[in-house]
Each structure stands twice: as structure tokens, then as C-alpha cells.
Amino acid sequence: MNDTLTIQLAARGVLTLPKPLREAYGLKPGAQLTLLDLGGVFVLSPRNSQIDTLAERITRDLVERGETLESMLRVLREERERYADAAGRLS
């Protein structure tokens, strides 16, 4: 379905998806959708967002490796200094 649809915001912020759209994607009452705000452009997806899952996995992996916020910030500062030193040598 590639049509542009116009929907209206009702009382209490309720949006109703048109029936053909609900039928096309098998959306039933109670279905959860993911809403992304891309700087005022809203993307509504019937798929679950993987952002939280990925963030949890990255956090778990870093903790298992013994990384902390402080250690990551220290490495970032060191890399910035190395980059600045290298850039200074090139000029």
C-alpha cells in the first residue's frame, strides 16, 4: 500500500487507522505499533523497534568486558588527543 492517507487527531490524541490499512497489515485492536519522531516526521510501524533491544545487548556486552562509562570516556579523550597530535604534525 503506497497511498498517502490523511487521518485526523481526535479527542485525547486518538488516531484511527483507516480500515483498508488495518486489514492490509492484519492490525487488530490492541496491536502495538512503534512510533518514531524524526524531527517532526512521524513514522508509524507495525514492527517492534529494535533500538531498546540493541542498546541492552550493547550494554550487557560492555559490562561483561568490564567497560564502564569512565573507561570509554578515557579512551575517547585519548583518541581525540592522538587525532589532534596527528593533525598538528600534518600542517
Stockholm file with secondary structure:
# STOCKHOLM 1.0

chainA/1-91         MNDTLTIQLAARGVLTLPKPLREAYGLKPGAQLTLLDLGGVFVLSPRNSQIDTLAERITRDLVERGETLESMLRVLREERERYADAAGRLS
#=GR chainA/1-91 SS CCCCCCCCCCGGGCCCCCHHHHHHTTCCTTCCCEEEESSSCEEEESSCCSHHHHHHHHHHHHHHTTCCHHHHHHHHHHHHHHHHHHHHHHC
#=GC SS_cons        CCCCCCCCCCGGGCCCCCHHHHHHTTCCTTCCCEEEESSSCEEEESSCCSHHHHHHHHHHHHHHTTCCHHHHHHHHHHHHHHHHHHHHHHC
//
